[in-house]
Amino acid sequence: MKTFFLCFLLITVLSPLLFAQDFDAESPTEISSSIEEALLLSKRREMIQRLTREFEVTDQTVLRAMEEVPRHLFLPASLQRMAYELSYIPLGNGQVLPEPELLARLLINLDLNKESRVLVAGNSSAYTAALIANIAQEVYLIEGVQSQYELSTRLFATLGITNVSIIRGNDFLLWRTSGP
């Protein structure tokens, strides 16, 4: 079944590229990137199905957020193929990207809505903040790692996530005047 689906996916992705009139306009790198993105999207959807089936995560708001936020973009290129496994991913320096089930349960228990204002504090928490931003009105992120702060800032802009305010530091009091 998986082999059939993968073949179907590859044919579906490649057919328009192979038979496009101006095929020469796309470089092999762009085609490869399109295929990789399609495969990652397929893995993301499979992750959502597994969360529902194996862990009985049924909150549609949380599942929709997890489907809309591309988890792999919050990882170094060398780890992106692991993005949709149902396990935590070590990021180095003692940091991890938590497993999807844990994040889903966290979001469900927070009982967020469109009026929620949420403070997310912790190193390498941008993915969590992006998920919350999909549900809540405002998110305030304190990022302690400089490289993660820079990556988060770029990713939020690229993904069009405009309801996250991010500052660099390790002090919860940084948001005392404007935070939640």
N, C-alpha and C positions, 0 to 999 in steps of 0.2 A: 504494500500500500504506500509506504513512504517513498519507495523507488519510483512508483508510478507518479506520485504527487510531485516529486522532484523533477522528473522528466517533463511532466505537464507544465510545471513552473518554468523550466528552462525554455521549452518550446514557446510558451506564452510570452516570455520576455524577449527571446531571441528573434521570433518571427517578424515582429515589426521592424527590428533593427536590420535583419538580413534582407528584407524586401522593401525597405524604404528607398525612395527614388534617389535621395541624396545621401546615400550610405557613406560616402567619403567624407561627409561633413563631421561625422563622429570619429574620434580617435579610438584606438583599441582600449586605451585607459578609461575613456568615458563609458564604453560598452561594458568593460569589466566592472566598473564602478556601479553601473545600472544593475548588473546581475547580482553583485554583492549586496546592494541595497534591497533587492527583491528577496534574496535569501534571508537577510536579516529580518525583513518585515514578516516573512513566513515563520521564522523562528519566534518572533515576538508574539504572533497570533497563537502559535502552538503553546507558548508559555502561558498565555491567558487561558487557553482551553485546559491545560494541565492544572492550573490553579483552581479552576472551577471543578474539574473532575476529581482530582486527587486530594485537594485540601478544602473543598466545599466553600470556596470563596465565591459568593454570589452577589455581592454589592456591586451593582452596575456602574455606579459613579466611580468607584475605585478601579474596577476593571477597565472602564473607558479611559481613565487617566493613564493607566499602565499601558494601554494600547496606543495612546497618542504620544507618549513621551518615549523617544528612542533611547533606551537604556545604554546601548552600545556607544553612543556619542560621549557618554560620561566616563568612558574608559580609555586608557592608552590603546593605540592601534594594535599592539601585541596581545591584548586581552579581549578585543571586541568580539571575537568568535565565541567567547564564553558568556557573553552578555545575557543570554536568555536561558541559561541553565538555572535550575531551581536550587542554587547554592550561593553562598557568599563568594565574593571574588576579592582576593587579597590585592591591595593596591601598593603595598610597600610601606615602609616607615610605620608599621603597626596599624595602618588604615585598611578598612575593608568596605566594599559595597555590599550592604546586607542582602540576604536572599529575598527574592520577590515575595514569598509567602509572609515573611516577617513584616515587610513594608506594607503589604496589603492589610494584614491584621492591625498594624499600627494605624493606618489611615481609617479603617473601619471604626476602631475604638476611639479615635479622636472625634468622630461624629461631626465632620466638617460640613459647612454649607457655604453658599455664595456670600454670606456676610462675615465669615470667619476671618480673623486676623491672626496669623501664626508666626511665632518666632522659632526658627530652626538654627540651632547652634551646634557646631561640631565640625571636625575636619572632614573634608570630602563628603559633604552632605548636599551637594548641588542636585543630584538626582532626586533625592527625597524632597527637596524644596520645589523642584520642577513638577513632581507629582502633586504636591499640595497646591501649587499654583494653578493647577488644572481644576481644582475644586473650590478653593477659598478665594476671598476677595483680595487679600494682601498677604504677602509672605516676606518676612524679614530674615535674612540669612547672615549669620556671622561665620565667616570662613577663616580658619586659623592658618591654613597652608597657602603661601603666596602663589605657588603654581596653580593650585586648585581655584584660588580666587580669580586669577587671570582667565583660566579655562572656563569657569562658571560665567564670568561676565561675557565672554565671547559667545558661549553656547546659548545663554538666555537671549542675547540679541539675535543670533542666527535663527533660533527657534521661534522668535516673536513672542517670547514670554516677557511681558511688560509689568506684571504685578509682583515682581520680586525685587526687593531692595537688598543690596548686598554690600557688606563692609568687611574689611580685612581686620582680624584681631581675634583675641581670645577672651574678651571681657563682656559678660552679659550686660553690663551697665552701658555699653556703647549705644544701646537703643533706648535709654531711659527717657529721652525727650520726645521721640517720635515713634517708638515701637509699639507693639500690641500691649 
